[in-house]
C-alpha cells in the first residue's frame, strides 16, 4: 500500500526490573511467537492503522480491552 512501517520494540522486565543484558535482550527479541506464548518482541505499525487492544493497558486513559486505537 506504499505506507512506511514503523517498528516498535518491547521493554522486557524481570521481577519488575528492566533487562540490561544486550545479549539476552537480543535473544528474546528474536524468539518466535510459539516460544513466547504469542508475545512479540517487536511489532510493525503504520501511522493511522487501527489497533485492537486485548488487555487493559490504561483504564483511566480509555485504553482498555476491546477498544480500538488509531
C-alpha positions as CSV (number, residue, x, y, z in Angstrom):
1,X,0.0,0.0,0.0
2,X,3.0,2.3,-0.1
3,X,3.0,3.0,3.7
4,X,6.1,3.2,5.8
5,X,6.4,0.6,8.5
6,X,7.5,1.8,12.0
7,X,8.9,-0.9,14.3
8,X,8.1,-0.7,18.0
9,X,10.1,-2.8,20.4
10,X,9.1,-4.1,23.8
11,X,10.8,-3.3,27.1
12,X,11.5,-6.6,28.7
13,X,11.4,-6.8,32.5
14,X,12.1,-9.5,35.1
15,X,10.7,-9.2,38.6
16,X,9.8,-5.5,37.8
17,X,13.3,-4.5,36.7
18,X,14.2,-3.7,33.1
19,X,16.6,-6.1,31.5
20,X,20.0,-4.6,30.7
21,X,21.9,-7.5,29.2
22,X,22.1,-6.7,25.5
23,X,22.8,-10.4,24.5
24,X,19.7,-11.6,26.5
25,X,17.5,-8.8,25.1
26,X,18.6,-9.7,21.5
27,X,17.9,-13.3,22.1
28,X,14.4,-12.6,23.5
29,X,13.5,-10.3,20.6
30,X,14.4,-12.9,18.0
31,X,12.3,-15.8,19.5
32,X,9.3,-16.9,17.5
33,X,5.8,-16.4,18.9
34,X,5.4,-20.1,19.6
35,X,8.3,-19.9,22.2
36,X,7.0,-16.7,23.8
37,X,3.3,-17.7,24.2
38,X,2.3,-15.3,21.3
39,X,4.1,-12.3,22.9
40,X,6.1,-10.4,20.3
41,X,9.4,-8.6,20.9
42,X,8.6,-6.1,18.2
43,X,5.6,-5.1,16.2
44,X,5.3,-3.3,12.9
45,X,2.7,-0.5,12.8
46,X,1.7,2.0,10.1
47,X,0.6,5.6,11.1
48,X,-3.2,5.6,11.1
49,X,-3.6,1.8,11.3
50,X,-6.3,0.7,13.8
51,X,-5.1,-1.4,16.7
52,X,-7.4,-3.5,18.8
53,X,-6.5,-3.6,22.5
54,X,-6.8,-7.1,24.0
55,X,-5.8,-6.2,27.6
56,X,-6.5,-3.3,30.0
57,X,-3.5,-1.0,29.5
58,X,-4.6,2.4,30.7
59,X,-8.0,2.3,32.2
60,X,-8.1,6.0,33.2
61,X,-7.0,6.9,29.6
62,X,-9.6,4.7,28.0
63,X,-7.1,2.1,26.5
64,X,-8.9,-1.0,27.7
65,X,-9.8,-4.5,26.4
66,X,-11.9,-4.3,23.3
67,X,-11.2,-0.6,22.4
68,X,-9.7,0.4,19.1
69,X,-6.9,2.9,19.0
70,X,-5.8,4.8,15.8
